[in-house]
Amino acid sequence: MFLSVFEMFKVGIGPSSSHTMGPMVAAARFLDMMRASPFQFAGVRASLHGSLAFTGVGHATDRATILGLAGFVPETYDHNQAETALATLSDTHILHPDGLPALHFNPKTDLIFDYDTPLTGHANGMILMATDAQGDVTLQQVFYSIGGGFVMTEEELAAGKATDEGAPVPYPFKTAAEMLEMAERSGKTISAMKRANEVSRNGDPHLRSGTKRLWQVMNDCITRGLTTDGTLPGGLNVKRRAKGIHDKLIEERGMNLTAPHTINDWMSVYAMAVNEENAAGGQVVTAPTNGAAGVLPATVRYYLDHVPGASEAHIEDFLLTAAAIGGLVKYNASISGAEAGCQAEVGSAAAMAAAGLCAVMGGTPQQIENAAEIALEHHLGMTCDPVRGLVQVPCIERNGLGAIKAVSAASLALRGDGTHLVPLDACIETMRQTGADMSEKYKETSLGGLAVNVPNC
Ligand code: SF4
């Protein structure tokens, strides 16, 4: 099993990796299928199913699908160009993706929210269709957005987990037990094994520049969030709080007035800055998803700004270690809130961040595995119930608390010798089983929990 650090951490747009990025990626893949087809096409249609239908409006799934069919992709998304394309479409009902003829698409009738017919493969299903001049469907594909911006066709999903068809990597660990055994045998750290795997596929210069860019985008996102105030879009009237809290924290610095627990506010504010940017549709990095995108950058920023002796030179090790853990969780359970609740999103993010922090603070592979396990264990059972289907409440604060748990988990693990009762593999399997048992109401449908109990929503 090999899942690149660049698949785990992808530059994209808010507010949701599964509901915004995934549908845009699916539409891009469908356009490629159309380009490769011998048929002449005159129009396109889309239908959204399951969680994509229930929380699609709050997550901007409709907008992302339309822009994807117009040729936009998350990596190079430009907000102003997107607004222009949508305005033109609403006047003309014509899309102009590169390499295809003009395609008829009326957003009011050609994009359907199907609440009654969930698709069988995954909670986030969508069907994309291309039509001929008579309006008959001549090409159709079912896509599933499986979390973190990952997309699979119906056929790929049915073929199972073996989606990695590249050359074998030096350390192909599929479980935490295998990871620890390979580390023991090779004498390498987890990040060194992950680096060897990445280099065997993509080469060293790509890794250096790529991880540097990932941190740059994450940190820029924190900075934007800490300097922007106002109200978030979507109708809940949620006020951005990161800037105000950060301004206060700066003001209080050196005043000898602050309680020791104020350090938690720093961790929270870094995470909230990212998730407020995400909720506003800004540029974020999936870590492993958009909804949970604040936990890991906040933990890195905490390390850089608050841990004595911290160095940016270690960020690559942080990201590689975190990606190794994220790969295990994704392969053996899920990183999708629609599939397994928020334990799979913020829980996975906290496990990844705890492992990364433990690694750059000198933890052994056993301590790193312990840190990831502690962080994930104490998110088990956490549901996904975003109010009004917006990635705002509880998501923004939840990332702050996820970062605090990640730091605490790394710290606790570093105080031990790596031996512990619950193996990470057992914890990941527990998360998978808990997600499978969880009522659909708590899996990104906004049909239960806070989504139905917050007054006036
Ligand atoms: S509650 Fe958790 S899983 Fe659900 S949208 Fe918010 S961050 Fe994502």
Residues whose N, C-alpha, C, O or C-beta is under 5 A from the ligand:
A	BS01	SF4	G291 A292 G337 G341 C342 E345 T383 C384 D385 P386 V391 C395
